[in-house]
Amino acid sequence: MDIILQQVSYAYAKNTPFEKRALYDVDLHIPSGSYQAIIGHTGSGKSTVLQHLNALLKPTEGSIKIGDVEVKPEKKNKQLRQVRQKVGIVFQFPEHQLFDETVLKDIMFGPMNFGVSEEEAKKRAIELVKLLGLPEDVLEKSPFDLSGGQMRRVAIAGVLAMNPEVLVLDEPTAGLDPRGRKEIMELFYRLHKEKGLTTVLVTHSMEDAARYADRIAIMHNGKCVLEGTPNEIFNNEERLTDYRLELPQSVKFQKKIEKMTGKKLSTICLTEESLAEELTNLIKKERES
Ligand SMILES: Nc1ncnc2c1ncn2[C@@H]1O[C@H](COP(=O)(O)OP(=O)(O)OP(=O)(O)O)[C@@H](O)[C@H]1O
């Protein structure tokens, strides 16, 4: 399912003394099956964009096409419920939205609310608990008796239980330890690849954007100021600095090494693994010559 934002502007509390413009003429095309990262400093408009992707917010100007549903200002649209079913959002600290007596009921709530049978919803919950690496006996526990990391996984299972076609992730690893972060990011990547899930990730982590995304959009003061592949984005240090963003660690190391040795590596190294590979090749070449 393609998502296309055309000239989207948004103001909070429009036509009140508290009006606050958050987006200005944002154009963005997220093709079906792609992994799009959205980066930008605090307050640049990332979360506001995200909330347009499943029509939680409607543009105050412009339009957004979500599959074949077009969302426009002032237009009443009966298909929004269908859109919300297909586009799942994992908000920051999603565990804050857990509410039911048991994990099972919590995961089943969303799909049953959308007319899925009890039997099917239960089947999905059991499968998802396994997929997310939670012990099976977690299903009958209260979500509030779990650890923070487990609660996060249960909340993610609740979003996945809707069988979304698009998964929108707003800083999904905030507050987790490095191992927990990696496990969750790898899980989302696996889902993206195996189920062909279109994935949109808002992140402050340049490393995650560089490692996982096919394309990256930069938000700055409510505008989408740059969009491209990770290679294109991270080859442009000057503009990143203008937008108060940094290079991923591996690219920073690469630049230091290139400066110290006076040698250029053959490609930009977006991950630790590719930096290690490039350095190994360089050392081999040096030995051979
Ligand atoms: N509910 C709201 N009411 C009024 N203004 C808001 C509201 N939510 C966000 N804003 C304002 O809109 C602008 C964009 O905010 P947004 O949350 O989209 O940025 P962000 O890039 O996601 O920031 P962060 O990285 O801190 O999450 C900011 O100036 C913010 O203060």
The ligand as an SDF file (V2000), in Angstrom:
LIG
                    3D

 31 33  0  0  0  0  0  0  0  0999 V2000
   -0.6760   18.6780   20.6580 N   0  0  0  0  0  0  0  0  0  0  0  0
    0.0380   19.7300   20.2660 C   0  0  0  0  0  0  0  0  0  0  0  0
   -0.4360   20.9920   20.4120 N   0  0  0  0  0  0  0  0  0  0  0  0
    0.2780   22.0660   20.0030 C   0  0  0  0  0  0  0  0  0  0  0  0
    1.5000   21.9850   19.4310 N   0  0  0  0  0  0  0  0  0  0  0  0
    2.0280   20.7640   19.2590 C   0  0  0  0  0  0  0  0  0  0  0  0
    1.3360   19.5710   19.6790 C   0  0  0  0  0  0  0  0  0  0  0  0
    2.1130   18.4990   19.3730 N   0  0  0  0  0  0  0  0  0  0  0  0
    3.2350   19.0010   18.8150 C   0  0  0  0  0  0  0  0  0  0  0  0
    3.1880   20.3470   18.7380 N   0  0  0  0  0  0  0  0  0  0  0  0
    4.2130   21.2570   18.1700 C   0  0  0  0  0  0  0  0  0  0  0  0
    4.3740   20.9190   16.8020 O   0  0  0  0  0  0  0  0  0  0  0  0
    5.7580   20.9610   16.4170 C   0  0  0  0  0  0  0  0  0  0  0  0
    6.1730   19.6080   15.8780 C   0  0  0  0  0  0  0  0  0  0  0  0
    6.0870   18.6580   16.9260 O   0  0  0  0  0  0  0  0  0  0  0  0
    6.3560   17.0950   16.7230 P   0  0  0  0  0  0  0  0  0  0  0  0
    5.9600   16.4170   17.9940 O   0  0  0  0  0  0  0  0  0  0  0  0
    5.7010   16.6300   15.4620 O   0  0  0  0  0  0  0  0  0  0  0  0
    7.9440   17.0610   16.5390 O   0  0  0  0  0  0  0  0  0  0  0  0
    8.9630   15.8380   16.6190 P   0  0  0  0  0  0  0  0  0  0  0  0
    9.9470   16.0470   15.5300 O   0  0  0  0  0  0  0  0  0  0  0  0
    8.2030   14.5640   16.6200 O   0  0  0  0  0  0  0  0  0  0  0  0
    9.6670   16.0730   18.0240 O   0  0  0  0  0  0  0  0  0  0  0  0
   10.3420   14.9870   19.0290 P   0  0  0  0  0  0  0  0  0  0  0  0
   11.5730   14.4790   18.3450 O   0  0  0  0  0  0  0  0  0  0  0  0
   10.6490   15.8070   20.2350 O   0  0  0  0  0  0  0  0  0  0  0  0
    9.3130   13.9020   19.2800 O   0  0  0  0  0  0  0  0  0  0  0  0
    6.5310   21.3690   17.6780 C   0  0  0  0  0  0  0  0  0  0  0  0
    6.7620   22.7540   17.6230 O   0  0  0  0  0  0  0  0  0  0  0  0
    5.5800   21.0270   18.8080 C   0  0  0  0  0  0  0  0  0  0  0  0
    5.7740   21.8890   19.9100 O   0  0  0  0  0  0  0  0  0  0  0  0
  1  2  1  0
  2  3  1  0
  2  7  2  0
  3  4  2  0
  4  5  1  0
  5  6  2  0
  6  7  1  0
  6 10  1  0
  7  8  1  0
  8  9  2  0
  9 10  1  0
 10 11  1  0
 11 12  1  0
 11 30  1  0
 12 13  1  0
 13 14  1  0
 13 28  1  0
 14 15  1  0
 15 16  1  0
 16 17  2  0
 16 18  1  0
 16 19  1  0
 19 20  1  0
 20 21  2  0
 20 22  1  0
 20 23  1  0
 23 24  1  0
 24 25  2  0
 24 26  1  0
 24 27  1  0
 28 29  1  0
 28 30  1  0
 30 31  1  0
M  END
$$$$
